[in-house]
Amino acid sequence: MPQFDLPVAERRVPQPEHVELLLEAPALAATLTPGQFAHVWTPGTLRRPISFSRTTPEGWVGLLFRVVGPGTAWLAERRAGDRLDVLAPLGHGFPDPEPGPVLLVGGGVGIPPLFAAAQRWGKTHPVSVILGARSADALVMADDFRALGLHPILTTDDGSVGERGRVSGPVAQWLARQGGGQVMACGPTPMLAAVAQLVGGGRPCWLAYEQRMGCGVGACLACVVPGAGADGRPEWIRVCHDGPVLSSQRLLWPQDA
């Protein structure tokens, strides 16, 4: 698997307890697909899976994460000039969308890979963006989407910015307005389940599944989730290897299992 020793080019703090590290990685920037992830070494713990948040003209790639434990706390202290041991790019990203409108739906730290998707397809497709978080402090990258000329609809559970509530309402409104198109989403599992239920089977819906991982390459089976195979029979899906981006039709949610 590709392994890199990458220098940190820049450290950003977009929100409290959130850090984005930009790594000098021209080979990665030229080949990665939005939705793929890096497995980043941290001392004394398992590697940390982090989705790519962006690419830049300089050949940098972004990793945006929330500080939740000792591994991410160590990563958050890296500065320009420090180096990271990275396995990447891993997993399957979002497929090239069909012609027509695209809806990007991001929740919390599920937002970054959708910004990478907006960078890739924002000029070739009519793209709409819906972003949600618990509160304003947990909502990231809205200004980055605006810099691309996109105007995200914002929702927060507490109403501290944008509409009060979950992303489900704006998603349902978009689906009602659009006779076709496709949906790409990343965020907490309950959000993905709600989006999949709203979309149904009438149009493509691709979900970047968030899951705890061990090896990152499909060997340890720590990240399996229930799904359906090509023949419709139940099967265990390895999120790191078979995903993390999966068709909503392949996943089984708790009420379906």
PyMOL commands that set and color helices and strands:
alter all, ss='L'
color gray80, all
select helices_A, chain A and resi 26-31+70-76+108-110+112-121+136-138+142-147+168-177+189-199+239-242+248-250
alter helices_A, ss='H'
color red, helices_A
select strands_A, chain A and resi 3-15+18-24+37-40+48-55+60-66+83-90+102-107+127-133+153-156+163-164+182-187+205-209+224-228+234-238+245-247
alter strands_A, ss='S'
color yellow, strands_A
deselect
rebuild
show_as cartoon
